[in-house]
Amino acid sequence: MCELKVLLDGKLVFEDAVYAKADHNIVIVKNILGVSKAFTNSEIEEVDIENTRLLLSSTQ
């Protein structure tokens, strides 16, 4: 299984993400245990499976 490190503006903010959903300016990520975190004023910039990372950027 591919679990991603989540970086927001270059800073590690979440690990082992297996799910991500962008809804307007909110990105929600979850890990395999169902632990979730929402990032407001954010957008998905890049999904990099090879390097196991999900890059987010601030919208403000």
Jmol script that loads the backbone (N, CA, C; Angstrom):
load data "model"
ATOM      1  N   MET A   1       0.840  -1.174   0.000  1.00  0.00           N
ATOM      2  CA  MET A   1       0.000   0.000   0.000  1.00  0.00           C
ATOM      3  C   MET A   1       0.885   1.237   0.000  1.00  0.00           C
ATOM      4  N   CYS A   2       0.425   2.264  -0.641  1.00  0.00           N
ATOM      5  CA  CYS A   2       1.180   3.509  -0.747  1.00  0.00           C
ATOM      6  C   CYS A   2       0.633   4.528   0.259  1.00  0.00           C
ATOM      7  N   GLU A   3       1.462   4.874   1.219  1.00  0.00           N
ATOM      8  CA  GLU A   3       1.073   5.862   2.219  1.00  0.00           C
ATOM      9  C   GLU A   3       1.918   7.111   2.002  1.00  0.00           C
ATOM     10  N   LEU A   4       1.267   8.250   2.031  1.00  0.00           N
ATOM     11  CA  LEU A   4       1.920   9.495   1.648  1.00  0.00           C
ATOM     12  C   LEU A   4       2.233  10.395   2.839  1.00  0.00           C
ATOM     13  N   LYS A   5       3.355  11.090   2.735  1.00  0.00           N
ATOM     14  CA  LYS A   5       3.651  12.191   3.644  1.00  0.00           C
ATOM     15  C   LYS A   5       2.953  13.413   3.065  1.00  0.00           C
ATOM     16  N   VAL A   6       2.320  14.191   3.911  1.00  0.00           N
ATOM     17  CA  VAL A   6       1.607  15.386   3.467  1.00  0.00           C
ATOM     18  C   VAL A   6       2.419  16.605   3.900  1.00  0.00           C
ATOM     19  N   LEU A   7       2.761  17.423   2.915  1.00  0.00           N
ATOM     20  CA  LEU A   7       3.519  18.645   3.184  1.00  0.00           C
ATOM     21  C   LEU A   7       2.684  19.851   2.789  1.00  0.00           C
ATOM     22  N   LEU A   8       2.620  20.823   3.684  1.00  0.00           N
ATOM     23  CA  LEU A   8       1.917  22.077   3.422  1.00  0.00           C
ATOM     24  C   LEU A   8       2.951  23.184   3.391  1.00  0.00           C
ATOM     25  N   ASP A   9       3.094  23.810   2.238  1.00  0.00           N
ATOM     26  CA  ASP A   9       4.100  24.855   2.042  1.00  0.00           C
ATOM     27  C   ASP A   9       5.487  24.379   2.474  1.00  0.00           C
ATOM     28  N   GLY A  10       5.810  23.111   2.163  1.00  0.00           N
ATOM     29  CA  GLY A  10       7.119  22.552   2.452  1.00  0.00           C
ATOM     30  C   GLY A  10       7.303  21.980   3.838  1.00  0.00           C
ATOM     31  N   LYS A  11       6.304  22.106   4.708  1.00  0.00           N
ATOM     32  CA  LYS A  11       6.399  21.621   6.087  1.00  0.00           C
ATOM     33  C   LYS A  11       5.585  20.339   6.239  1.00  0.00           C
ATOM     34  N   LEU A  12       6.165  19.295   6.840  1.00  0.00           N
ATOM     35  CA  LEU A  12       5.472  18.039   7.074  1.00  0.00           C
ATOM     36  C   LEU A  12       4.341  18.253   8.084  1.00  0.00           C
ATOM     37  N   VAL A  13       3.094  17.942   7.674  1.00  0.00           N
ATOM     38  CA  VAL A  13       1.947  18.201   8.543  1.00  0.00           C
ATOM     39  C   VAL A  13       1.118  16.945   8.831  1.00  0.00           C
ATOM     40  N   PHE A  14       1.379  15.845   8.106  1.00  0.00           N
ATOM     41  CA  PHE A  14       0.607  14.612   8.302  1.00  0.00           C
ATOM     42  C   PHE A  14       1.395  13.481   7.664  1.00  0.00           C
ATOM     43  N   GLU A  15       1.319  12.292   8.247  1.00  0.00           N
ATOM     44  CA  GLU A  15       2.019  11.136   7.688  1.00  0.00           C
ATOM     45  C   GLU A  15       1.068   9.977   7.462  1.00  0.00           C
ATOM     46  N   ASP A  16       1.453   9.100   6.552  1.00  0.00           N
ATOM     47  CA  ASP A  16       0.744   7.850   6.256  1.00  0.00           C
ATOM     48  C   ASP A  16      -0.656   8.069   5.697  1.00  0.00           C
ATOM     49  N   ALA A  17      -0.834   9.111   4.903  1.00  0.00           N
ATOM     50  CA  ALA A  17      -2.140   9.384   4.293  1.00  0.00           C
ATOM     51  C   ALA A  17      -2.424   8.359   3.187  1.00  0.00           C
ATOM     52  N   VAL A  18      -3.648   7.836   3.197  1.00  0.00           N
ATOM     53  CA  VAL A  18      -4.088   6.914   2.145  1.00  0.00           C
ATOM     54  C   VAL A  18      -5.294   7.479   1.401  1.00  0.00           C
ATOM     55  N   TYR A  19      -5.780   8.652   1.835  1.00  0.00           N
ATOM     56  CA  TYR A  19      -6.979   9.268   1.254  1.00  0.00           C
ATOM     57  C   TYR A  19      -6.810  10.777   1.305  1.00  0.00           C
ATOM     58  N   ALA A  20      -7.229  11.427   0.241  1.00  0.00           N
ATOM     59  CA  ALA A  20      -7.229  12.892   0.224  1.00  0.00           C
ATOM     60  C   ALA A  20      -8.411  13.366  -0.606  1.00  0.00           C
ATOM     61  N   LYS A  21      -9.079  14.417  -0.135  1.00  0.00           N
ATOM     62  CA  LYS A  21     -10.206  14.996  -0.852  1.00  0.00           C
ATOM     63  C   LYS A  21     -10.107  16.509  -0.765  1.00  0.00           C
ATOM     64  N   ALA A  22     -10.214  17.156  -1.917  1.00  0.00           N
ATOM     65  CA  ALA A  22     -10.218  18.613  -1.963  1.00  0.00           C
ATOM     66  C   ALA A  22     -11.650  19.070  -2.182  1.00  0.00           C
ATOM     67  N   ASP A  23     -12.121  19.977  -1.345  1.00  0.00           N
ATOM     68  CA  ASP A  23     -13.478  20.514  -1.444  1.00  0.00           C
ATOM     69  C   ASP A  23     -13.395  22.017  -1.255  1.00  0.00           C
ATOM     70  N   HIS A  24     -13.472  22.743  -2.361  1.00  0.00           N
ATOM     71  CA  HIS A  24     -13.291  24.193  -2.375  1.00  0.00           C
ATOM     72  C   HIS A  24     -11.907  24.523  -1.837  1.00  0.00           C
ATOM     73  N   ASN A  25     -11.784  25.159  -0.715  1.00  0.00           N
ATOM     74  CA  ASN A  25     -10.460  25.521  -0.196  1.00  0.00           C
ATOM     75  C   ASN A  25     -10.072  24.692   1.027  1.00  0.00           C
ATOM     76  N   ILE A  26     -10.666  23.499   1.150  1.00  0.00           N
ATOM     77  CA  ILE A  26     -10.357  22.591   2.263  1.00  0.00           C
ATOM     78  C   ILE A  26      -9.853  21.273   1.689  1.00  0.00           C
ATOM     79  N   VAL A  27      -8.759  20.776   2.238  1.00  0.00           N
ATOM     80  CA  VAL A  27      -8.245  19.461   1.871  1.00  0.00           C
ATOM     81  C   VAL A  27      -8.317  18.585   3.107  1.00  0.00           C
ATOM     82  N   ILE A  28      -8.953  17.426   2.962  1.00  0.00           N
ATOM     83  CA  ILE A  28      -9.079  16.464   4.056  1.00  0.00           C
ATOM     84  C   ILE A  28      -8.233  15.249   3.716  1.00  0.00           C
ATOM     85  N   VAL A  29      -7.401  14.822   4.659  1.00  0.00           N
ATOM     86  CA  VAL A  29      -6.591  13.623   4.482  1.00  0.00           C
ATOM     87  C   VAL A  29      -6.892  12.653   5.620  1.00  0.00           C
ATOM     88  N   LYS A  30      -6.735  11.353   5.327  1.00  0.00           N
ATOM     89  CA  LYS A  30      -6.965  10.310   6.333  1.00  0.00           C
ATOM     90  C   LYS A  30      -5.871   9.268   6.219  1.00  0.00           C
ATOM     91  N   ASN A  31      -5.595   8.602   7.349  1.00  0.00           N
ATOM     92  CA  ASN A  31      -4.668   7.478   7.313  1.00  0.00           C
ATOM     93  C   ASN A  31      -5.454   6.173   7.366  1.00  0.00           C
ATOM     94  N   ILE A  32      -4.768   5.062   7.344  1.00  0.00           N
ATOM     95  CA  ILE A  32      -5.418   3.754   7.285  1.00  0.00           C
ATOM     96  C   ILE A  32      -6.251   3.457   8.544  1.00  0.00           C
ATOM     97  N   LEU A  33      -5.936   4.110   9.651  1.00  0.00           N
ATOM     98  CA  LEU A  33      -6.677   3.918  10.891  1.00  0.00           C
ATOM     99  C   LEU A  33      -7.917   4.800  10.983  1.00  0.00           C
ATOM    100  N   GLY A  34      -8.107   5.665   9.976  1.00  0.00           N
ATOM    101  CA  GLY A  34      -9.259   6.553   9.961  1.00  0.00           C
ATOM    102  C   GLY A  34      -9.032   7.891  10.622  1.00  0.00           C
ATOM    103  N   VAL A  35      -7.825   8.124  11.106  1.00  0.00           N
ATOM    104  CA  VAL A  35      -7.496   9.425  11.683  1.00  0.00           C
ATOM    105  C   VAL A  35      -7.455  10.429  10.536  1.00  0.00           C
ATOM    106  N   SER A  36      -8.163  11.544  10.708  1.00  0.00           N
ATOM    107  CA  SER A  36      -8.223  12.529   9.626  1.00  0.00           C
ATOM    108  C   SER A  36      -7.805  13.907  10.113  1.00  0.00           C
ATOM    109  N   LYS A  37      -7.452  14.739   9.137  1.00  0.00           N
ATOM    110  CA  LYS A  37      -7.086  16.118   9.428  1.00  0.00           C
ATOM    111  C   LYS A  37      -7.535  16.967   8.256  1.00  0.00           C
ATOM    112  N   ALA A  38      -8.093  18.128   8.546  1.00  0.00           N
ATOM    113  CA  ALA A  38      -8.552  19.053   7.509  1.00  0.00           C
ATOM    114  C   ALA A  38      -7.637  20.269   7.480  1.00  0.00           C
ATOM    115  N   PHE A  39      -7.293  20.680   6.278  1.00  0.00           N
ATOM    116  CA  PHE A  39      -6.449  21.849   6.076  1.00  0.00           C
ATOM    117  C   PHE A  39      -7.272  22.894   5.334  1.00  0.00           C
ATOM    118  N   THR A  40      -7.630  23.966   6.040  1.00  0.00           N
ATOM    119  CA  THR A  40      -8.413  25.025   5.416  1.00  0.00           C
ATOM    120  C   THR A  40      -7.485  25.961   4.645  1.00  0.00           C
ATOM    121  N   ASN A  41      -8.061  26.681   3.693  1.00  0.00           N
ATOM    122  CA  ASN A  41      -7.302  27.604   2.849  1.00  0.00           C
ATOM    123  C   ASN A  41      -6.111  26.906   2.193  1.00  0.00           C
ATOM    124  N   SER A  42      -6.352  25.678   1.712  1.00  0.00           N
ATOM    125  CA  SER A  42      -5.308  24.876   1.080  1.00  0.00           C
ATOM    126  C   SER A  42      -5.830  24.243  -0.196  1.00  0.00           C
ATOM    127  N   GLU A  43      -4.883  23.849  -1.054  1.00  0.00           N
ATOM    128  CA  GLU A  43      -5.220  23.132  -2.272  1.00  0.00           C
ATOM    129  C   GLU A  43      -4.139  22.105  -2.557  1.00  0.00           C
ATOM    130  N   ILE A  44      -4.511  21.055  -3.291  1.00  0.00           N
ATOM    131  CA  ILE A  44      -3.548  20.034  -3.675  1.00  0.00           C
ATOM    132  C   ILE A  44      -2.725  20.570  -4.837  1.00  0.00           C
ATOM    133  N   GLU A  45      -1.431  20.600  -4.632  1.00  0.00           N
ATOM    134  CA  GLU A  45      -0.515  21.085  -5.652  1.00  0.00           C
ATOM    135  C   GLU A  45       0.051  19.932  -6.478  1.00  0.00           C
ATOM    136  N   GLU A  46       0.389  18.824  -5.796  1.00  0.00           N
ATOM    137  CA  GLU A  46       1.010  17.703  -6.490  1.00  0.00           C
ATOM    138  C   GLU A  46       0.826  16.422  -5.693  1.00  0.00           C
ATOM    139  N   VAL A  47       0.595  15.315  -6.404  1.00  0.00           N
ATOM    140  CA  VAL A  47       0.600  13.982  -5.813  1.00  0.00           C
ATOM    141  C   VAL A  47       1.788  13.260  -6.435  1.00  0.00           C
ATOM    142  N   ASP A  48       2.746  12.868  -5.607  1.00  0.00           N
ATOM    143  CA  ASP A  48       3.976  12.238  -6.084  1.00  0.00           C
ATOM    144  C   ASP A  48       4.089  10.848  -5.455  1.00  0.00           C
ATOM    145  N   ILE A  49       3.572   9.845  -6.162  1.00  0.00           N
ATOM    146  CA  ILE A  49       3.566   8.483  -5.637  1.00  0.00           C
ATOM    147  C   ILE A  49       4.983   7.930  -5.538  1.00  0.00           C
ATOM    148  N   GLU A  50       5.810   8.222  -6.537  1.00  0.00           N
ATOM    149  CA  GLU A  50       7.186   7.709  -6.542  1.00  0.00           C
ATOM    150  C   GLU A  50       7.949   8.128  -5.290  1.00  0.00           C
ATOM    151  N   ASN A  51       7.741   9.349  -4.842  1.00  0.00           N
ATOM    152  CA  ASN A  51       8.404   9.858  -3.637  1.00  0.00           C
ATOM    153  C   ASN A  51       7.494   9.846  -2.416  1.00  0.00           C
ATOM    154  N   THR A  52       6.343   9.214  -2.529  1.00  0.00           N
ATOM    155  CA  THR A  52       5.352   9.041  -1.453  1.00  0.00           C
ATOM    156  C   THR A  52       5.038  10.338  -0.726  1.00  0.00           C
ATOM    157  N   ARG A  53       4.645  11.350  -1.505  1.00  0.00           N
ATOM    158  CA  ARG A  53       4.286  12.613  -0.862  1.00  0.00           C
ATOM    159  C   ARG A  53       3.112  13.279  -1.581  1.00  0.00           C
ATOM    160  N   LEU A  54       2.375  14.030  -0.791  1.00  0.00           N
ATOM    161  CA  LEU A  54       1.255  14.839  -1.269  1.00  0.00           C
ATOM    162  C   LEU A  54       1.580  16.274  -0.892  1.00  0.00           C
ATOM    163  N   LEU A  55       1.716  17.120  -1.900  1.00  0.00           N
ATOM    164  CA  LEU A  55       2.084  18.508  -1.645  1.00  0.00           C
ATOM    165  C   LEU A  55       0.848  19.391  -1.651  1.00  0.00           C
ATOM    166  N   LEU A  56       0.676  20.151  -0.592  1.00  0.00           N
ATOM    167  CA  LEU A  56      -0.401  21.125  -0.482  1.00  0.00           C
ATOM    168  C   LEU A  56       0.212  22.516  -0.471  1.00  0.00           C
ATOM    169  N   SER A  57      -0.575  23.475  -0.902  1.00  0.00           N
ATOM    170  CA  SER A  57      -0.141  24.871  -0.825  1.00  0.00           C
ATOM    171  C   SER A  57      -1.273  25.709  -0.256  1.00  0.00           C
ATOM    172  N   SER A  58      -0.900  26.760   0.424  1.00  0.00           N
ATOM    173  CA  SER A  58      -1.882  27.690   0.983  1.00  0.00           C
ATOM    174  C   SER A  58      -2.513  28.499  -0.132  1.00  0.00           C
ATOM    175  N   THR A  59      -3.807  28.785   0.014  1.00  0.00           N
ATOM    176  CA  THR A  59      -4.496  29.610  -0.962  1.00  0.00           C
ATOM    177  C   THR A  59      -4.526  31.068  -0.540  1.00  0.00           C
ATOM    178  N   GLN A  60      -4.069  31.367   0.666  1.00  0.00           N
ATOM    179  CA  GLN A  60      -4.037  32.759   1.140  1.00  0.00           C
ATOM    180  C   GLN A  60      -2.643  33.162   1.505  1.00  0.00           C
TER     181      GLN A  60
END
end "model"
wireframe off; spacefill off
backbone 0.3
color backbone group
